[in-house]
């Protein structure tokens, strides 16, 4: 496994692989790897000749300097995971290497969806995410890029960016990996205290309650949202940021639950912010929607 720190060297390595008619799969990460990342790496390994993982904590997507400082980092352990997963390349640049002129003056505008939901709670977050993703995909060149479904709004914006800007990448979505109690695996989970970790599955319970009432015939989106909020409110360590019902295709927030809805929750457990989402279909739908899509 080659660990590369320079942009030019990473671009050259990916270009060399394609020149040898080898398919390149890219897994962007911010490190602190867990089994969710491992699932992305395994999927990439099974579908490509060369697997490249990026390892970079992107300061542009953090609005709070304290949050950036607190973000878990475990570089040596991450490299060990990447190697056991069969990675061929790891691109682990410094901040100076990624942004040699300092914070970029030209960034990617996420559009109207970037100002809602997570965008309301974290102004500028998606601009930072899309800017680093477009830089990484540009360096990698034509490839297949693998993303987890947990951060669904971010994923939708990456899809739109790839489509609208004609980026030569195919986006593959992998299902959220969960602990046995339903908690979506996330790097931030490591910051939870034992009590916080015990409380954290309330996020998934809230989503499950929403799925249940939708499946039972509830079509009023506000009532579904209220049901999720009630579950969150029953947990003393939880503080709700938002609960939402969106159309999975358009990301509009309708008053009537659509045929394929995505239920979203963001909540604080202690001082750790957790984000999760699931797909739900009304009882009238003939089949259950799967979350995984590829473009």
Buried (B, 14 or more C-beta within 10 A) or exposed (E): BEBBEEBEBBBBBBBEBBEEEEBBBBBBBBBBBBEBBBBBBBBBBEEBBBBBBBBBBBBBBBEEEEBBEBBBBBBEEBBEBBEEBEBBBBBBBEBEBBBEEEEBEEBBEBBEBBEBBBBEBBEBBBBBBBBBBBBBBEBBBBBBBBBBBBBBBBBBBBBBBBEEEEBEBBBBBBBBBBBEEBBBBBBBBEBBEEEBBBBBBBBBBBBBBBBEBBBEEBBEBEBBBBBBBEBBBEBEBBBBBBBBBBBBEEBEBEEEBBEBBBBBBBBBBBEBBBBBBBBBBBEEBEEEBEBEEEE
